[in-house]
Amino acid sequence: MPETTESILKHHLEAYIACDLPAMMEDYTEESVILVRSGRAFQGLAQIESLFQRAFAEFGAPGATFAMSSTAVHGETALITWSAETPANTYEFGTDTFIIRGGKILVQTFAAKATPKTK
């Protein structure tokens, strides 16, 4: 069965929710890039893996929650919106956009409105 934008997005989200780093990394190549709100670009498997290691440390913490708000797919492009709660932050709104081609995520963007929790 050929891989579609929908099937790659589904795999990506399932791996993210499970904090399964090896499964996440199956969706990227050395040419893949993730652009974040600060303007930084994480390119290649090593940089993308380090980004997800940090994300999993926060989003995989006990008590963390993640809720999908919407998904939209058109051709090779997908958009998700979400909210989350972690021990460190409240994510009122988050969004990721994906360009998926040949069964791999070529480009991903990420932005979120995060409010740090006071300790």
C-alpha positions in Angstrom: 0.0 0.0 0.0 1.5 3.4 -1.0 2.3 5.8 1.8 0.1 8.9 1.8 0.3 12.2 3.5 -2.4 11.0 5.9 -0.6 7.7 6.7 2.7 9.4 7.4 0.9 12.0 9.6 -0.9 9.3 11.5 2.3 7.4 12.1 4.1 10.6 13.2 1.3 11.5 15.7 1.1 8.0 17.1 4.9 7.9 17.6 4.8 11.4 19.2 2.1 10.5 21.7 3.9 7.3 22.6 7.2 9.2 22.9 8.7 6.6 20.6 11.9 8.4 19.3 13.0 5.6 16.9 9.5 5.5 15.3 9.5 9.3 15.0 12.9 9.4 13.3 11.6 7.0 10.6 9.6 9.9 9.2 12.6 12.1 8.5 15.7 12.1 6.3 19.1 13.9 6.4 17.5 16.6 4.2 14.5 17.1 6.5 14.2 20.4 8.3 12.1 21.6 11.2 11.6 25.4 11.5 10.6 26.8 14.9 9.1 30.0 16.1 12.5 31.4 17.2 13.7 31.2 13.6 16.0 28.3 14.3 16.2 25.5 11.7 16.9 21.9 12.9 18.2 20.1 9.8 19.2 16.5 9.5 18.6 13.4 11.6 21.0 14.4 14.5 19.5 17.8 15.0 15.9 16.6 14.7 16.5 13.8 17.1 18.0 16.2 19.7 14.9 18.4 19.3 12.5 15.5 20.0 14.6 14.2 22.9 14.0 17.6 24.6 10.3 17.6 23.6 9.9 14.1 25.0 11.5 15.0 28.3 8.8 17.6 28.7 5.8 16.1 27.0 6.5 12.6 28.3 6.6 13.7 31.9 4.1 12.3 34.4 0.9 14.2 34.3 1.5 15.8 30.8 -1.5 15.9 28.5 -1.8 16.5 24.8 -5.1 17.2 22.9 -5.5 17.5 19.1 -7.8 20.3 18.0 -7.8 19.9 14.3 -6.1 18.3 11.3 -6.2 19.3 7.7 -4.5 17.6 4.7 -4.2 18.8 1.2 -1.9 17.0 -1.2 1.5 16.8 0.3 0.7 19.4 3.0 -0.7 18.7 6.5 -1.6 21.1 9.3 -2.4 20.2 12.9 -3.5 22.4 15.8 -3.3 21.2 19.4 -3.1 22.2 23.1 -1.1 20.6 25.9 -0.3 20.8 29.6 3.0 19.7 31.0 4.5 20.1 34.5 6.5 23.1 33.1 4.1 24.8 30.7 0.6 25.4 29.6 0.3 25.3 25.8 -2.9 27.2 25.0 -2.4 26.7 21.3 0.1 24.9 19.2 0.4 24.3 15.4 2.6 22.2 13.1 2.6 22.2 9.4 4.2 19.4 7.4 5.3 19.0 3.8 5.4 15.2 3.2 6.8 13.7 0.0 8.0 10.2 -0.8 6.9 8.9 2.5 9.0 11.3 4.5 8.5 14.7 6.3 10.6 17.1 4.3 9.7 20.3 6.1 7.9 20.8 9.4 7.1 24.1 11.1 6.2 24.4 14.8 4.8 27.3 16.9 3.0 27.4 20.2 1.7 29.8 22.7 3.3 28.5 25.9 2.9 29.9 29.4 5.5 28.8 32.0 4.1 27.6 35.2 5.3 29.3 38.4 6.9 27.1 41.0 
